[in-house]
Amino acid sequence: MEITKKTLVLGFTNGLGKNVNLTINDPAEGLEGEVVNSVMDEIVASGALGEESVVANKVDAKYVIQQVEEIELV
């Protein structure tokens, strides 16, 4: 059986210049760049993410598609 998993990964940097990723499982279909960009702006403005320092800048956004195929052990 083959399983396909799609996630949305939003990439940021924090105040220390370290990368911070927010991974969203099963994102809504058909999200446009304009919407994702706006949401990322809200995340940065909220100061809600980051352990050492809150996220400071947007870096990228991408869909990650993982395809898993099970091997039958006989």
N, C-alpha and C positions, 0 to 999 in steps of 0.2 A: 504494500500500500504506500502510495506517495502522499506526502503532506507538504503543503506550501504555507509558509508563515510570512506575513508582511508586517513590518514595523516602520514607524516614522521616527527618525533620529534627528533631534534638533541640537545643533552644536553651538556652544558658547565659549567664551573665555571669561575667567573671573578676574578680579582686581589684581591678582598675583601673576596673571598671564597663563594660568594653567587651563587646560581644556576641561570643559564640563559638558556632558551629554545628557539629554533628557530623552528617554526612549518611550514611545507610545505604542503599545500593542494594539493590533486591530484598529488602525486609524480609519476615519471615514473615507470613503472612496471619492475620488475626484477633487481633492483639495487643491486649490490653485495657489501659486506662489504669493499672490497678493494677500491672501488670507493667512497663510503660514507666516509671512513676514510681519503682519500686523500682530498676530498672537505672540511672536517672538519679541516684538517691541514691548508688549504688555508684560511679558515675563521679566525682561530686563528692568523695566520701570518699577515692577513690584518689589524687587529685591528678595524674592521668595526662594531662590535657589542658591546653593553654595555652602559648603561646610567651612572652608577657611576664609572665604570672602565671597560676597554675592556676585552673581554673573554680571559682567560689565559690558560685553559686546557680543553681537551675533556673529557667527562664523559661517555656518551652512545648515542646510536641511536636506535630508535625503531619505528616500524609501530604501529599506533593506529587505530583500526578498530571500528567504531561506527555503530551499527545497530539500526535503529529507525523503529518502527512499529506504525502506526497511529491507533487510536481507533475511530471508527465511533460513533459519538454521535447521538442518535435517539431521 
